[in-house]
């Protein structure tokens, strides 16, 4: 079984708006609706679990279809939200099933990216899309350049990130109660646990809506018919 875990627990304060950015209406639909649609229509995704505060459930429900299985409670940070989602998923999935974790505010994820993640999970314990570094990369400390890094060996991770559920759940549980609060990326627990992680080519178009400029770009692309 392949389960999509969509994270929608953030409050989106960087846009300076009255509601989280994933619930902002764009051409008659909240941003999260565009993200849900990609997972609903993907032929290899069997179930969808969504992390969202109860106050937004009524906003989300009209945009779900038959694959939606339930809501999970947001945590104190992103990784605890993921752990809450994993606990709920394991109520109906097995340790050997796969979870694809994605942000509600990355509505441009392509079906092919999800497909490639699932393909890698047939042989590996974890996978993420990644982009090569285009600029020269340095290590800095206290305002000084310490060393030059080899950009050919450095990649920038994206979402979605996929994992074998049982192994990934154990990796997260091992970080409780405090270390998990320091985690910034979904793949960090897997890497710390020594899971077999690989990466696939990322997609420049799969950007995360973080700033007002990002939202304006998204709105223009929707109006231009680049997403529906």
Backbone as ProteinMPNN parsed JSONL, in Angstrom:
{"seq_chain_A": "XXXXXXXXXXXXXXXXXXXXXXXXXXXXXXXXXXXXXXXXXXXXXXXXXXXXXXXXXXXXXXXXXXXXXXXXXXXXXXXXXXXXXXXXXXXXXXXXXXXXXXXXXXXXXXXXXXXXXXXXXXXXXXXXXXXXXXXXXXXXXXXXXXXXXXXXXXXXXXXXXXXXXXXXXXXXXXXXXXXXXXXXXXXXXXXXXXXXXXXXXXXXXXXXXXXXXXXXXXXXXXXXXXXX", "coords_chain_A": {"N_chain_A": [[0.842, -1.195, 0.0], [0.465, 2.244, -0.749], [0.746, 5.32, 0.751], [-0.194, 8.695, 0.792], [0.997, 11.338, 2.674], [-0.015, 14.334, 3.591], [1.12, 17.413, 4.624], [-0.3, 19.912, 6.469], [-0.234, 21.611, 8.607], [1.026, 23.978, 9.175], [1.345, 27.523, 9.987], [1.931, 29.635, 8.369], [3.091, 32.294, 8.666], [4.92, 33.977, 7.407], [3.881, 35.23, 5.187], [2.339, 37.183, 6.181], [-0.441, 37.181, 6.405], [-3.978, 36.717, 7.221], [-4.765, 34.102, 7.339], [-3.438, 30.735, 7.166], [-1.176, 30.028, 4.477], [-1.772, 27.777, 2.904], [-4.478, 27.665, 2.839], [-5.424, 29.782, 1.468], [-7.525, 31.212, -0.948], [-7.452, 30.503, -4.37], [-8.483, 31.185, -7.453], [-11.008, 30.076, -6.842], [-10.428, 27.83, -5.293], [-8.799, 26.499, -2.374], [-5.238, 26.589, -1.766], [-4.276, 24.088, -0.86], [-6.052, 22.305, -2.039], [-5.241, 21.948, -4.668], [-2.912, 20.529, -4.301], [-3.831, 18.189, -3.01], [-5.306, 17.093, -5.118], [-3.382, 16.108, -6.912], [-2.406, 13.845, -5.602], [-4.775, 12.396, -5.21], [-5.413, 11.715, -7.825], [-3.323, 10.203, -8.662], [-2.392, 7.067, -9.897], [-1.086, 5.128, -8.355], [-1.222, 5.785, -5.707], [-2.799, 4.848, -2.787], [-4.11, 5.585, -0.387], [-4.847, 8.611, 1.44], [-3.631, 10.653, 3.947], [-4.059, 13.45, 6.031], [-2.4, 16.008, 7.726], [-3.696, 18.349, 9.762], [-5.037, 21.161, 11.523], [-7.987, 20.958, 13.517], [-9.714, 23.077, 13.116], [-9.606, 23.646, 10.443], [-10.619, 21.542, 9.058], [-13.181, 21.482, 7.873], [-12.791, 23.177, 5.75], [-11.056, 21.759, 4.16], [-12.317, 19.267, 3.567], [-14.3, 19.375, 1.359], [-12.66, 19.11, -0.861], [-11.56, 16.659, -0.957], [-11.462, 13.216, -2.036], [-12.275, 9.799, -2.829], [-9.951, 8.546, -1.882], [-9.088, 9.735, 0.429], [-8.398, 9.258, 3.855], [-8.241, 10.108, 6.498], [-7.725, 12.598, 9.149], [-4.839, 13.914, 10.825], [-3.363, 15.043, 13.886], [-1.699, 18.184, 14.188], [1.702, 18.705, 15.294], [4.145, 19.971, 17.709], [6.24, 20.741, 16.12], [7.248, 20.419, 12.652], [8.23, 17.794, 12.293], [7.137, 16.329, 14.405], [4.506, 16.504, 13.711], [4.594, 14.897, 11.455], [5.226, 12.455, 12.696], [2.882, 12.062, 14.186], [1.129, 11.68, 12.065], [2.205, 9.318, 10.987], [1.71, 7.497, 13.07], [-1.087, 7.34, 12.985], [-1.44, 6.357, 10.398], [-0.295, 3.823, 10.629], [-2.285, 2.486, 11.871], [-3.826, 1.375, 9.927], [-2.113, 0.508, 7.963], [0.751, -1.518, 6.978], [4.066, -2.296, 8.293], [5.741, -2.594, 6.108], [4.662, -1.12, 4.104], [4.439, 1.908, 2.07], [5.12, 5.379, 2.573], [4.487, 8.58, 1.311], [5.591, 11.685, 1.808], [4.453, 14.973, 1.795], [4.322, 18.552, 1.291], [1.568, 20.704, 1.843], [1.77, 23.152, 0.667], [3.206, 22.85, -1.656], [2.098, 22.749, -4.434], [2.752, 22.125, -7.071], [3.845, 19.666, -7.524], [4.744, 16.939, -9.573], [3.091, 14.173, -11.152], [4.858, 12.258, -12.154], [7.102, 12.534, -10.534], [6.233, 11.519, -8.066], [5.736, 8.91, -8.897], [8.345, 8.039, -9.559], [9.543, 8.163, -7.045], [8.132, 6.136, -5.691], [8.924, 3.946, -7.195], [11.654, 3.737, -6.53], [11.398, 3.038, -3.883], [10.857, 0.384, -3.97], [13.231, -0.899, -3.834], [14.774, 0.427, -1.994], [15.023, 2.05, 1.273], [14.329, 4.65, 1.639], [13.682, 7.787, -0.072], [14.26, 10.832, -1.875], [13.539, 13.744, -3.907], [16.066, 15.73, -5.457], [17.964, 18.681, -6.124], [20.734, 19.768, -8.102], [23.515, 21.783, -6.992], [23.939, 25.047, -8.159], [25.56, 27.206, -7.744], [28.802, 28.276, -6.523], [29.802, 26.798, -3.494], [30.314, 27.525, -0.111], [31.704, 26.937, 3.157], [30.835, 28.666, 6.011], [31.608, 30.631, 8.96], [30.993, 32.657, 11.71], [31.002, 34.985, 10.159], [33.118, 34.608, 8.428], [34.732, 32.971, 5.662], [35.253, 29.603, 5.752], [35.851, 27.222, 4.38], [35.964, 25.797, 1.041], [33.384, 24.047, -0.473], [32.69, 20.974, -2.174], [30.697, 21.314, -4.745], [29.718, 19.446, -6.502], [29.073, 17.303, -5.04], [27.032, 18.045, -3.476], [23.628, 18.431, -2.848], [20.347, 19.876, -3.103], [17.629, 19.186, -1.171], [14.22, 18.283, -1.893], [10.606, 18.014, -1.732], [8.217, 15.508, -2.757], [9.031, 13.254, -0.034], [9.872, 9.896, 0.354], [9.278, 6.852, 2.185], [9.873, 3.591, 3.657], [7.445, 2.585, 5.779], [7.539, 1.36, 8.43], [10.314, 1.249, 9.148], [10.921, 3.973, 9.024], [9.219, 5.063, 10.927], [10.296, 3.944, 13.271], [12.768, 5.238, 13.214], [12.048, 7.86, 13.747], [10.846, 7.617, 16.271], [13.073, 7.022, 17.775], [14.188, 9.458, 18.236], [12.773, 10.791, 20.129], [12.557, 12.2, 23.456], [13.377, 14.816, 22.87], [15.307, 15.335, 20.774], [13.944, 15.2, 18.374], [12.735, 17.627, 18.132], [14.606, 19.231, 17.018], [14.794, 18.649, 14.397], [14.724, 19.468, 10.955], [14.235, 18.684, 8.318], [12.379, 16.169, 6.522], [13.814, 13.859, 5.837], [15.921, 13.717, 7.577], [15.674, 12.158, 10.079], [15.751, 9.566, 8.986], [18.285, 9.462, 7.795], [19.924, 9.849, 10.039], [19.365, 7.492, 11.333], [20.592, 5.673, 9.75], [19.297, 4.593, 7.548], [18.719, 3.183, 4.301], [19.068, 5.429, 1.973], [18.218, 7.131, -1.027], [18.447, 9.419, -3.846], [16.487, 11.114, -6.333], [16.326, 12.875, -9.505], [15.45, 16.267, -8.973], [12.821, 18.764, -9.362], [12.681, 21.873, -10.738], [10.37, 23.337, -10.955], [8.785, 22.529, -8.887], [8.182, 24.195, -6.58], [8.096, 25.573, -3.228], [5.507, 27.336, -1.687], [6.297, 30.069, -0.053], [6.852, 32.813, 0.306], [5.292, 36.059, -0.326], [5.75, 36.68, -2.979], [6.05, 34.132, -4.051], [3.427, 33.209, -3.789], [2.091, 34.952, -5.507], [3.247, 34.183, -7.922], [2.268, 31.573, -8.091], [-0.503, 32.091, -8.294], [-0.579, 33.395, -10.781], [0.224, 31.316, -12.462], [-1.822, 29.472, -12.131], [-3.978, 30.947, -13.167], [-3.058, 31.085, -15.729], [-3.517, 28.587, -16.66], [-1.757, 26.551, -16.059], [-2.013, 24.78, -14.032], [-4.539, 22.818, -12.504]], "CA_chain_A": [[0.0, 0.0, 0.0], [1.162, 3.527, -0.811], [-0.068, 6.353, 1.404], [0.272, 10.062, 0.733], [0.826, 12.09, 3.919], [0.059, 15.754, 3.246], [1.317, 18.237, 5.819], [-1.007, 21.183, 6.35], [-0.369, 22.12, 9.963], [1.745, 25.231, 9.337], [0.518, 28.729, 10.153], [2.215, 30.524, 7.251], [3.191, 33.674, 9.139], [5.821, 34.791, 6.608], [3.132, 36.009, 4.211], [1.686, 38.274, 6.877], [-1.869, 37.127, 6.115], [-4.835, 36.327, 8.336], [-4.953, 32.649, 7.346], [-2.285, 30.013, 6.624], [-1.126, 30.152, 3.014], [-2.36, 26.617, 2.236], [-5.937, 27.816, 2.789], [-5.761, 30.967, 0.679], [-8.306, 30.869, -2.128], [-6.895, 30.864, -5.672], [-9.404, 30.77, -8.525], [-12.117, 29.278, -6.326], [-9.999, 26.671, -4.509], [-7.642, 26.754, -1.511], [-3.994, 26.033, -2.296], [-4.165, 22.666, -0.537], [-6.888, 21.517, -2.944], [-4.429, 21.621, -5.847], [-1.981, 19.488, -3.876], [-4.605, 16.965, -2.793], [-5.733, 16.56, -6.412], [-2.295, 15.336, -7.513], [-2.359, 12.539, -4.937], [-6.038, 11.699, -5.485], [-5.464, 11.235, -9.205], [-2.185, 9.335, -8.968], [-2.893, 5.686, -9.908], [-0.406, 4.243, -7.405], [-1.502, 6.199, -4.33], [-3.998, 4.123, -2.332], [-4.787, 6.318, 0.681], [-4.311, 9.931, 1.751], [-3.77, 11.131, 5.325], [-3.73, 14.872, 6.043], [-2.151, 16.639, 9.02], [-4.313, 19.674, 9.751], [-5.776, 21.524, 12.72], [-9.416, 20.681, 13.389], [-10.423, 24.279, 12.668], [-9.559, 23.725, 8.98], [-11.14, 20.315, 8.453], [-14.331, 21.783, 7.007], [-12.274, 23.81, 4.532], [-10.375, 20.733, 3.365], [-13.157, 18.132, 3.197], [-14.92, 19.411, 0.025], [-11.677, 18.891, -1.916], [-11.086, 15.28, -0.872], [-12.245, 12.226, -2.771], [-12.393, 8.491, -2.2], [-8.7, 8.068, -1.29], [-8.874, 10.372, 1.733], [-8.703, 8.303, 4.91], [-8.408, 10.729, 7.799], [-6.886, 13.708, 9.586], [-3.942, 13.73, 11.964], [-3.172, 16.272, 14.655], [-0.386, 18.827, 14.079], [2.54, 18.66, 16.486], [4.863, 21.184, 18.078], [7.021, 21.124, 14.946], [6.898, 19.649, 11.453], [8.542, 16.379, 12.418], [6.165, 15.689, 15.288], [3.303, 16.365, 12.883], [4.816, 13.694, 10.647], [5.117, 11.297, 13.587], [1.454, 11.87, 14.459], [0.556, 11.09, 10.863], [2.669, 7.932, 10.877], [0.988, 6.689, 14.064], [-2.439, 7.099, 12.483], [-1.339, 5.505, 9.209], [0.001, 2.458, 11.041], [-3.53, 1.849, 12.307], [-4.417, 0.644, 8.8], [-1.066, 0.082, 7.039], [1.759, -2.398, 7.563], [5.415, -1.751, 8.373], [6.398, -2.666, 4.805], [4.02, -0.215, 3.145], [5.215, 3.112, 1.765], [4.502, 6.679, 2.802], [5.03, 9.684, 0.531], [5.314, 12.871, 2.613], [4.489, 16.17, 0.944], [3.8, 19.778, 1.878], [0.369, 21.245, 1.203], [2.13, 24.367, -0.08], [3.965, 22.51, -2.869], [1.038, 22.233, -5.306], [3.221, 21.837, -8.419], [4.472, 18.35, -7.627], [4.318, 16.21, -10.763], [2.777, 12.754, -10.983], [6.049, 11.471, -12.448], [7.995, 12.569, -9.364], [5.695, 10.539, -7.114], [5.958, 7.584, -9.491], [9.755, 7.692, -9.433], [9.792, 7.888, -5.625], [7.575, 4.819, -5.381], [9.763, 2.939, -7.857], [12.876, 3.569, -5.74], [11.061, 2.384, -2.617], [10.815, -1.063, -4.174], [14.56, -1.438, -3.556], [15.458, 1.203, -0.967], [14.188, 2.37, 2.435], [13.924, 6.05, 1.597], [14.019, 8.491, -1.309], [13.801, 12.208, -2.001], [14.033, 14.454, -5.08], [17.105, 16.689, -5.096], [18.478, 19.526, -7.194], [22.168, 20.051, -7.989], [23.874, 23.149, -6.651], [24.392, 25.797, -9.328], [26.537, 28.198, -7.327], [29.917, 27.827, -5.696], [29.312, 26.652, -2.13], [31.352, 27.684, 0.903], [31.355, 26.786, 4.571], [31.126, 29.908, 6.701], [31.444, 30.667, 10.416], [31.286, 33.956, 12.325], [31.245, 35.983, 9.135], [34.316, 34.29, 7.653], [34.709, 31.767, 4.837], [36.106, 28.591, 6.369], [36.345, 26.288, 3.37], [35.199, 25.632, -0.191], [32.777, 22.717, -0.532], [32.58, 20.396, -3.51], [29.287, 21.398, -5.095], [29.323, 18.255, -7.249], [28.612, 16.299, -4.085], [26.013, 18.67, -2.632], [22.331, 18.565, -3.504], [19.3, 20.521, -2.308], [16.484, 18.294, -1.095], [12.866, 18.768, -2.108], [9.541, 17.067, -1.397], [7.895, 14.612, -1.647], [10.019, 12.307, 0.452], [9.207, 8.616, 0.544], [9.935, 5.949, 3.134], [9.236, 2.379, 4.159], [6.818, 3.169, 6.969], [8.002, 0.808, 9.703], [11.683, 1.704, 9.404], [10.917, 5.423, 9.236], [8.567, 5.295, 12.215], [11.294, 3.63, 14.302], [13.792, 6.28, 13.171], [11.488, 9.029, 14.426], [10.654, 7.3, 17.682], [14.378, 7.03, 18.427], [14.571, 10.845, 18.485], [11.981, 11.329, 21.231], [11.552, 13.259, 23.394], [13.896, 16.161, 22.599], [16.055, 15.464, 19.524], [13.013, 15.368, 17.256], [12.397, 19.052, 18.051], [15.678, 19.901, 16.282], [14.764, 18.175, 13.013], [14.177, 20.428, 9.997], [13.827, 18.027, 7.074], [11.772, 14.847, 6.718], [14.771, 12.767, 5.661], [16.952, 13.726, 8.623], [15.612, 10.987, 10.964], [16.163, 8.376, 8.243], [19.735, 9.514, 7.631], [20.513, 9.63, 11.363], [19.165, 6.087, 11.689], [21.349, 4.823, 8.836], [18.448, 3.962, 6.548], [19.204, 3.175, 2.912], [18.441, 6.571, 1.316], [18.698, 7.53, -2.351], [17.729, 10.572, -4.364], [16.152, 11.168, -7.752], [16.398, 14.263, -9.975], [14.368, 17.138, -8.535], [12.087, 19.543, -10.356], [12.737, 23.299, -10.424], [9.012, 23.868, -10.891], [8.115, 22.038, -7.684], [8.604, 25.113, -5.528], [7.27, 25.701, -2.032], [4.973, 28.684, -1.505], [6.798, 30.567, 1.226], [6.764, 34.27, 0.343], [4.202, 36.667, -1.095], [6.118, 36.549, -4.387], [5.721, 32.753, -4.427], [1.981, 33.115, -3.93], [1.726, 35.665, -6.732], [3.658, 33.319, -9.03], [1.301, 30.478, -8.146], [-1.76, 32.627, -8.804], [-0.417, 33.643, -12.208], [0.305, 30.039, -13.163], [-3.177, 28.907, -12.139], [-4.771, 31.729, -14.128], [-2.558, 30.774, -17.064], [-3.896, 27.23, -17.025], [-0.642, 25.628, -15.848], [-2.408, 23.824, -12.996], [-6.005, 22.837, -12.377]], "C_chain_A": [[0.877, 1.245, 0.0], [0.256, 4.625, -0.265], [0.583, 7.716, 1.222], [-0.028, 10.762, 2.047], [1.058, 13.566, 3.597], [0.093, 16.582, 4.515], [0.693, 19.602, 5.625], [-1.205, 21.823, 7.717], [0.286, 23.459, 10.193], [0.816, 26.432, 9.422], [0.855, 29.808, 9.138], [2.394, 31.981, 7.596], [4.039, 34.561, 8.232], [5.1, 35.614, 5.538], [2.416, 37.18, 4.863], [0.19, 38.336, 6.635], [-2.647, 36.599, 7.314], [-5.072, 34.822, 8.411], [-3.694, 31.981, 6.799], [-2.339, 29.964, 5.102], [-1.759, 28.968, 2.285], [-3.88, 26.707, 2.117], [-6.376, 29.075, 2.037], [-6.451, 30.538, -0.608], [-7.633, 31.39, -3.391], [-7.796, 30.3, -6.754], [-10.455, 29.775, -8.013], [-11.745, 28.068, -5.506], [-8.859, 27.075, -3.578], [-6.407, 26.069, -2.093], [-3.901, 24.531, -2.05], [-4.976, 21.782, -1.476], [-6.109, 21.089, -4.181], [-3.445, 20.504, -5.518], [-2.694, 18.158, -3.684], [-4.948, 16.304, -4.117], [-4.643, 15.716, -7.064], [-2.248, 13.937, -6.915], [-3.636, 11.736, -5.19], [-6.019, 11.051, -6.872], [-4.281, 10.353, -9.582], [-2.611, 7.871, -8.864], [-2.26, 4.767, -8.873], [-0.568, 4.662, -5.947], [-2.832, 5.582, -3.893], [-4.794, 4.9, -1.289], [-4.112, 7.676, 0.868], [-4.635, 10.269, 3.201], [-3.331, 12.589, 5.344], [-3.535, 15.358, 7.48], [-2.695, 18.059, 8.96], [-5.043, 19.909, 11.06], [-7.274, 21.349, 12.479], [-10.198, 21.888, 12.869], [-10.46, 24.407, 11.148], [-10.13, 22.486, 8.297], [-12.292, 20.592, 7.49], [-13.906, 22.46, 5.71], [-11.676, 22.77, 3.594], [-11.329, 19.698, 2.791], [-13.793, 18.218, 1.805], [-13.966, 19.07, -1.119], [-11.064, 17.498, -1.851], [-12.008, 14.375, -1.668], [-12.137, 10.882, -2.07], [-11.113, 7.998, -1.525], [-8.426, 8.66, 0.098], [-9.302, 9.433, 2.845], [-8.852, 8.936, 6.279], [-7.46, 11.884, 8.04], [-5.993, 13.272, 10.734], [-3.694, 15.082, 12.614], [-1.789, 16.866, 14.422], [0.377, 18.742, 15.394], [3.226, 19.984, 16.749], [5.823, 21.653, 16.996], [6.65, 20.185, 13.8], [7.118, 18.153, 11.65], [7.593, 15.653, 13.361], [4.823, 15.562, 14.577], [3.407, 15.122, 12.015], [4.644, 12.442, 11.503], [3.661, 11.018, 13.939], [0.766, 11.224, 13.266], [0.941, 9.629, 10.706], [1.924, 7.021, 11.847], [-0.408, 6.349, 13.553], [-2.423, 6.175, 11.271], [-1.099, 4.052, 9.597], [-1.197, 1.744, 11.663], [-4.161, 1.033, 11.177], [-3.389, 0.163, 7.772], [-0.071, -0.812, 7.753], [3.128, -1.727, 7.56], [6.094, -1.689, 7.005], [5.739, -1.793, 3.743], [4.848, 1.066, 3.019], [4.423, 4.379, 2.063], [5.24, 7.715, 1.966], [4.616, 10.973, 1.24], [5.478, 14.123, 1.759], [3.859, 17.354, 1.665], [2.576, 20.265, 1.112], [0.691, 22.441, 0.325], [3.146, 24.095, -1.193], [2.987, 21.92, -3.891], [1.489, 21.843, -6.707], [3.938, 20.5, -8.542], [3.875, 17.59, -8.815], [4.042, 14.741, -10.436], [4.021, 11.89, -11.178], [7.014, 11.437, -11.277], [7.537, 11.561, -8.318], [5.948, 9.127, -7.616], [7.4, 7.138, -9.319], [10.135, 7.413, -7.983], [9.323, 6.489, -5.254], [8.409, 3.701, -6.002], [11.024, 2.678, -7.042], [12.6, 2.849, -4.425], [10.885, 0.877, -2.757], [12.15, -1.705, -3.817], [15.288, -0.729, -2.423], [14.475, 1.575, 0.146], [13.713, 3.816, 2.461], [14.393, 6.722, 0.329], [13.528, 9.93, -1.229], [14.288, 12.78, -3.322], [15.071, 15.473, -4.625], [17.604, 17.421, -6.334], [19.978, 19.742, -7.009], [22.404, 21.511, -7.619], [24.442, 23.846, -7.879], [25.521, 26.767, -8.979], [27.705, 27.544, -6.591], [29.468, 27.852, -4.233], [30.476, 26.704, -1.147], [30.805, 27.296, 2.277], [31.77, 28.067, 5.28], [30.907, 29.792, 8.199], [31.858, 32.042, 10.925], [31.683, 35.008, 11.294], [32.467, 35.733, 8.272], [34.1, 33.027, 6.833], [35.725, 30.785, 5.397], [36.699, 27.655, 5.324], [35.43, 26.293, 2.153], [34.681, 24.2, -0.236], [32.68, 22.254, -1.987], [31.11, 20.355, -3.913], [28.803, 20.201, -5.909], [28.803, 17.147, -6.338], [27.541, 16.851, -3.15], [24.728, 18.836, -3.433], [21.352, 19.234, -2.535], [18.043, 19.663, -2.342], [15.158, 19.002, -1.322], [11.873, 17.787, -1.476], [8.877, 16.673, -2.722], [9.067, 13.717, -1.263], [9.299, 11.01, 0.799], [10.002, 7.68, 1.436], [9.153, 4.65, 3.281], [8.736, 2.734, 5.556], [7.406, 2.665, 8.281], [9.377, 1.311, 10.088], [11.704, 3.189, 9.753], [10.262, 5.781, 10.568], [9.554, 5.039, 13.363], [12.367, 4.715, 14.371], [13.321, 7.542, 13.886], [11.314, 8.789, 15.914], [11.974, 7.358, 18.448], [14.833, 8.438, 18.795], [13.764, 11.499, 19.599], [12.774, 11.277, 22.534], [12.056, 14.606, 22.872], [14.54, 16.327, 21.232], [15.134, 15.731, 18.34], [12.628, 16.835, 17.069], [13.446, 19.839, 17.271], [15.684, 19.536, 14.803], [14.097, 19.201, 12.102], [13.653, 19.785, 8.723], [13.347, 16.616, 7.316], [12.777, 13.708, 6.648], [15.821, 12.684, 6.753], [16.867, 12.519, 9.558], [16.087, 9.719, 10.269], [17.674, 8.326, 8.089], [20.43, 9.244, 8.961], [20.418, 8.163, 11.776], [19.919, 5.137, 10.767], [20.503, 4.091, 7.826], [19.061, 4.093, 5.158], [18.451, 4.242, 2.125], [19.076, 6.844, -0.045], [17.968, 8.797, -2.771], [17.523, 10.453, -5.865], [16.265, 12.618, -8.204], [15.184, 15.073, -9.517], [13.767, 17.914, -9.689], [12.088, 21.005, -9.926], [11.346, 23.896, -10.243], [8.255, 23.481, -9.641], [8.511, 22.905, -6.491], [7.601, 25.152, -4.378], [6.801, 27.139, -1.899], [5.339, 29.152, -0.103], [6.581, 32.068, 1.375], [5.557, 34.779, -0.448], [4.477, 36.561, -2.596], [5.816, 35.138, -4.901], [4.22, 32.607, -4.672], [1.52, 33.807, -5.214], [2.098, 34.85, -7.968], [2.675, 32.167, -9.205], [-0.024, 30.95, -8.742], [-1.685, 32.86, -10.308], [-0.408, 32.35, -13.008], [-1.052, 29.337, -13.207], [-4.038, 29.621, -13.162], [-4.334, 31.44, -15.564], [-2.851, 29.357, -17.507], [-2.794, 26.205, -16.841], [-0.908, 24.599, -14.749], [-3.909, 23.932, -12.829], [-6.439, 22.0, -11.185]], "O_chain_A": [[1.908, 1.289, 0.671], [-0.855, 4.833, -0.754], [1.778, 7.874, 1.471], [-1.175, 10.782, 2.492], [2.189, 13.989, 3.361], [-0.785, 16.472, 5.371], [1.091, 20.361, 4.741], [-2.21, 22.491, 7.963], [0.142, 24.04, 11.269], [-0.337, 26.378, 8.994], [0.139, 30.805, 9.048], [1.887, 32.841, 6.875], [3.899, 35.783, 8.277], [5.654, 36.592, 5.036], [1.936, 38.077, 4.169], [-0.396, 39.419, 6.654], [-2.073, 36.104, 8.284], [-5.53, 34.319, 9.436], [-2.953, 32.605, 6.039], [-3.415, 29.871, 4.512], [-2.238, 29.127, 1.162], [-4.5, 25.93, 1.391], [-7.565, 29.387, 1.981], [-6.005, 29.605, -1.277], [-7.286, 32.568, -3.478], [-7.865, 29.086, -6.948], [-10.749, 28.772, -8.663], [-12.627, 27.336, -5.056], [-8.033, 27.909, -3.948], [-6.522, 25.087, -2.825], [-3.489, 23.782, -2.936], [-4.621, 20.623, -1.687], [-6.303, 19.982, -4.683], [-3.175, 19.639, -6.35], [-2.216, 17.12, -4.143], [-4.887, 15.08, -4.229], [-4.946, 14.709, -7.704], [-2.07, 12.956, -7.637], [-3.574, 10.519, -5.365], [-6.554, 9.958, -7.057], [-4.233, 9.814, -10.687], [-3.145, 7.469, -7.83], [-2.835, 3.73, -8.542], [-0.098, 3.965, -5.048], [-3.859, 5.771, -4.545], [-6.024, 4.874, -1.307], [-2.952, 7.862, 0.5], [-5.788, 10.178, 3.624], [-2.321, 12.93, 4.728], [-4.39, 15.147, 8.34], [-2.204, 18.88, 8.186], [-5.602, 18.981, 11.644], [-7.764, 21.566, 11.371], [-11.244, 21.719, 12.244], [-11.25, 25.185, 10.613], [-10.12, 22.402, 7.068], [-12.363, 19.998, 6.414], [-14.582, 22.333, 4.689], [-11.782, 22.893, 2.374], [-11.169, 19.288, 1.641], [-13.826, 17.201, 1.112], [-14.412, 18.773, -2.227], [-10.144, 17.189, -2.609], [-13.162, 14.707, -1.939], [-11.931, 10.826, -0.858], [-11.18, 7.112, -0.673], [-7.61, 8.126, 0.849], [-10.399, 8.875, 2.817], [-9.519, 8.372, 7.147], [-6.531, 12.129, 7.27], [-6.341, 12.384, 11.511], [-3.802, 16.127, 11.972], [-0.798, 16.137, 14.452], [-0.22, 18.71, 16.47], [2.934, 20.991, 16.104], [6.182, 22.83, 16.952], [5.84, 19.273, 13.965], [6.297, 17.339, 11.228], [7.277, 14.483, 13.141], [4.083, 14.608, 14.819], [2.437, 14.381, 11.856], [3.994, 11.483, 11.086], [3.248, 9.859, 13.986], [-0.072, 10.336, 13.424], [0.112, 8.797, 10.337], [1.549, 5.904, 11.491], [-0.859, 5.209, 13.672], [-3.288, 5.311, 11.132], [-1.639, 3.145, 8.965], [-1.136, 0.547, 11.948], [-4.937, 0.111, 11.431], [-3.75, -0.518, 6.812], [-0.043, -0.864, 8.983], [3.323, -0.707, 6.899], [6.934, -0.82, 6.771], [6.209, -1.735, 2.606], [5.815, 1.28, 3.75], [3.215, 4.441, 1.836], [6.47, 7.724, 1.918], [3.435, 11.317, 1.272], [6.495, 14.312, 1.091], [2.992, 17.195, 2.524], [2.553, 20.24, -0.119], [-0.017, 22.72, -0.643], [3.859, 25.002, -1.623], [3.042, 20.725, -4.182], [0.698, 21.285, -7.468], [4.573, 20.231, -9.562], [2.662, 17.599, -9.03], [4.677, 14.152, -9.561], [4.221, 10.91, -10.46], [7.676, 10.425, -11.048], [8.352, 10.835, -7.749], [6.332, 8.249, -6.843], [7.655, 5.985, -8.971], [10.952, 6.532, -7.713], [10.037, 5.746, -4.581], [8.578, 2.638, -5.405], [11.425, 1.526, -6.877], [13.46, 2.135, -3.91], [10.775, 0.172, -1.754], [12.212, -2.901, -3.532], [16.307, -1.221, -1.938], [13.262, 1.438, -0.008], [12.804, 4.165, 3.214], [15.373, 6.298, -0.284], [12.511, 10.215, -0.597], [15.332, 12.363, -3.823], [14.965, 16.019, -3.527], [17.66, 16.866, -7.432], [20.445, 19.885, -5.879], [21.573, 22.371, -7.909], [25.317, 23.309, -8.558], [26.342, 27.103, -9.833], [27.605, 26.417, -6.106], [28.832, 28.807, -3.789], [31.487, 26.024, -1.322], [29.597, 27.328, 2.514], [32.915, 28.505, 5.166], [30.121, 28.963, 8.658], [32.943, 32.529, 10.608], [32.583, 35.816, 11.527], [32.817, 36.582, 7.452], [33.376, 32.122, 7.249], [36.911, 31.096, 5.504], [37.886, 27.33, 5.365], [34.281, 26.729, 2.219], [35.445, 23.251, -0.059], [32.598, 23.07, -2.905], [30.365, 19.475, -3.481], [27.598, 19.965, -5.996], [28.181, 16.186, -6.793], [27.183, 16.216, -2.158], [24.748, 19.325, -4.562], [21.512, 19.165, -1.317], [17.461, 19.437, -3.404], [14.999, 20.174, -0.982], [12.265, 16.853, -0.777], [8.961, 17.415, -3.7], [9.969, 13.463, -2.062], [8.254, 11.019, 1.451], [11.233, 7.704, 1.447], [7.942, 4.606, 3.063], [9.519, 3.137, 6.416], [7.737, 3.466, 9.155], [9.59, 1.75, 11.219], [12.416, 3.611, 10.665], [10.707, 6.701, 11.254], [9.633, 5.824, 14.308], [12.824, 5.072, 15.457], [14.108, 8.214, 14.552], [11.606, 9.667, 16.726], [11.994, 7.703, 19.63], [15.765, 8.598, 19.582], [14.038, 12.638, 19.975], [13.598, 10.377, 22.701], [11.253, 15.45, 22.473], [14.343, 17.355, 20.585], [15.523, 16.425, 17.4], [12.239, 17.242, 15.974], [13.207, 20.988, 16.9], [16.494, 20.06, 14.039], [13.04, 19.74, 12.431], [12.716, 20.3, 8.113], [13.845, 15.933, 8.211], [12.611, 12.696, 7.329], [16.537, 11.687, 6.848], [17.896, 11.895, 9.819], [16.751, 8.885, 10.885], [18.28, 7.264, 8.236], [21.409, 8.5, 9.013], [21.287, 7.654, 12.484], [19.892, 3.924, 10.975], [20.931, 3.069, 7.29], [19.831, 5.016, 4.891], [17.335, 4.005, 1.662], [20.296, 6.797, -0.2], [16.994, 9.203, -2.137], [18.281, 9.783, -6.567], [16.297, 13.515, -7.361], [14.043, 14.632, -9.651], [14.155, 17.741, -10.844], [11.557, 21.341, -8.867], [11.162, 24.841, -9.476], [7.196, 24.041, -9.357], [9.096, 22.421, -5.522], [6.428, 24.813, -4.535], [7.607, 28.065, -1.989], [4.775, 28.699, 0.893], [6.177, 32.541, 2.437], [4.892, 34.015, -1.147], [3.555, 36.375, -3.389], [5.382, 34.966, -6.04], [3.795, 31.966, -5.633], [0.653, 33.294, -5.921], [1.354, 34.828, -8.948], [2.297, 31.826, -10.326], [-0.596, 30.277, -9.599], [-2.634, 32.553, -11.03], [-0.965, 32.29, -14.104], [-1.392, 28.688, -14.196], [-4.748, 28.981, -13.938], [-5.131, 31.536, -16.497], [-2.476, 28.962, -18.611], [-2.87, 25.108, -17.394], [-0.13, 23.665, -14.56], [-4.486, 25.007, -12.992], [-7.634, 21.891, -10.91]]}, "name": "protein", "num_of_chains": 1, "seq": "XXXXXXXXXXXXXXXXXXXXXXXXXXXXXXXXXXXXXXXXXXXXXXXXXXXXXXXXXXXXXXXXXXXXXXXXXXXXXXXXXXXXXXXXXXXXXXXXXXXXXXXXXXXXXXXXXXXXXXXXXXXXXXXXXXXXXXXXXXXXXXXXXXXXXXXXXXXXXXXXXXXXXXXXXXXXXXXXXXXXXXXXXXXXXXXXXXXXXXXXXXXXXXXXXXXXXXXXXXXXXXXXXXXX"}
